């Protein structure tokens, strides 16, 4: 009997590989823009702090989605 409970959690995540790929591409692209933006922002300003918070969040999102993609491909 083949049902939805025969798959592991990772196999369920891999069913959405195209969405993970899009999330990874989005986060890496925005991460690049934020790195450029932080160079241009004045240290100590509100823009600098928010850009730094964006870099931390986008790095986490890129690592998570990239890790899932890597596990799905191997």
N, C-alpha and C positions, 0 to 999 in steps of 0.2 A: 504494500500500500504506500503510495507516494503522496505525501501531503506537505504542507508548509512547515511542519515541525521537524522534517528530516534534514534540514539545512542548518549549518552553524550560523552564528551571528555575523561572522565575516562574509560568508556566502550571501547573506541577505544584503549586507552593505555593498558587496560587489555587483549586485543586480542594478545598482544606480551608478555605475562607473562613469557614465557621461556627465552626470550631475557633479560628481566629485572632481572630475577633470575641469569642469567649468568653474567650480569654486576655487580650485587650485590656481587656475589661470587668472581669475579675477583678483585673488588675494596677492599673488606675486606681482601682477601689474600695478595694483594700488600701492603695494609695498615699495616698488621702485619710485613711484611718484612721491610718496611720503619721504623717502630718503633724500630726494632732490629738494623737497620742500623744507626739510629740517635744516639743510645747509643754508638755505636762504632766510630762514626765520631768525629773529634776534633771540639769543639765549636768555631765558628768564621770562620771556613774554608768554601770554596766554596761548598764542599760536604755537609756540615751541612745545608747550606742555601737551596740548591736544594732539599735535603731530607725533610726539613721543608716545602718547597713549595709543594712537592709531598704529604706530609701528609695532608695539608690543602685541596688540590684538591681531593684527594682520600676520605677524610672524607665527603666532599660535595657530591661526586658521590655516596658514600655508603648511605648517608642519603636520597638523592633523590630517588635512586632505591629501597631502603628499605621501604621508605614511600609509594611509588607507589605499591609495592608488598603487604604491609600491608593493604592498601585501597582496593586492588583487592580481597584479601582473605576475607574481612569482607563485 
